[in-house]
């Protein structure tokens, strides 16, 4: 019985501590200041980001060949 009371008090204190914390408020998505990208613009950005690592690989291979 004593262990049960202690467990309940511990849980109650833990819940009270968690509920009193101030969490950062997330931004309101309705008031996003930036223009959202269209589907075509999104795809163009995705393609650009996917091409960057390959371009770096090609550049590195080119530099290696020039040093030989």
Long-range contacts (C-beta under 8 A, 24 or more apart in sequence): none
